[in-house]
């Protein structure tokens, strides 16, 4: 009787990791007054990391609009982003 060693199927799917991205900051500290992160470069100077927006989602709840007083499955969803 011969024994055949099988490789796990997932090993055929492995690929090298993408190249490493160098971040423009070295450390992050917390500003005690604003409670926000401050990104510092190698020299200890603050680095601007860009702005990001906020979003808010709203959803209306289904209301009873049919004869048997059960909730309708229809409802609206909305997203606001600035």
N, C-alpha and C positions, 0 to 999 in steps of 0.2 A: 504494500500500500504506500503510495506517495502522498506527501503533504504539500499542498500549494499554499503559499502565503499570499494573501490578498491585501492590496493597499486600500485603506479607507477611501470611499468615493470622493470625499471632500478635498483630499490632497490634490486631485486633478484640477480643482477650481482655484487654487491659491495663486495669487499674483503678487509681485513686489509692491510694497507700500509706495504711494506717490511721494514725490520729493518733499522735503521738509521746508516749511515756510518759516522764515525768520521774522519774529514779531518786532515792531518798532519800540517796544518797551522792555525793561529789565525786571521791574518789580511793580507791584500794585499795593498801595496803602489806602487806608480809610481816613477821609477827612472827618475829624470829630464834629465839626460844626454842621456840615451839610449831609453827613452820613452817606457820601458817595465815594466811589473809588477814584484814586488819583494815580495815574500811570506815570512812572518815572523811567527815564532812559539810564544808560550806563553812568552818566555823569551826575545823576540825581535831579535833572531838570524835568519838569512836567511835560508830558507829551499829549497833544490833543488827539483824541481817538475818534473824532468825528461825531456827528449828531445822529441820533436815531429818533424815529417817530414813535408815537404810541397809537394803539388801536383799542377800540371798544366795540364789543359785539352786543347787539340787542336781539331779543327774540320775543315775539308775542305769544302768549299762551292760548291754546285752543279754547274756544267758547262754545257753549251749547247752542247749536244752530239747527239741529235736526229734530225730527218728530219724537224720537224715543229718549230725548234728554241726555244722550251720551255725548261725550266730547267729540268734536270733529277731529280728524287726524291732520287737517291742514293747519299750518302755522307759518308765520313769516320770520325770516332771519335777516339781519342787516349788520353791516360792519362799517364803522367810521374810522378813518385813519388820517392822522395829520403828520 
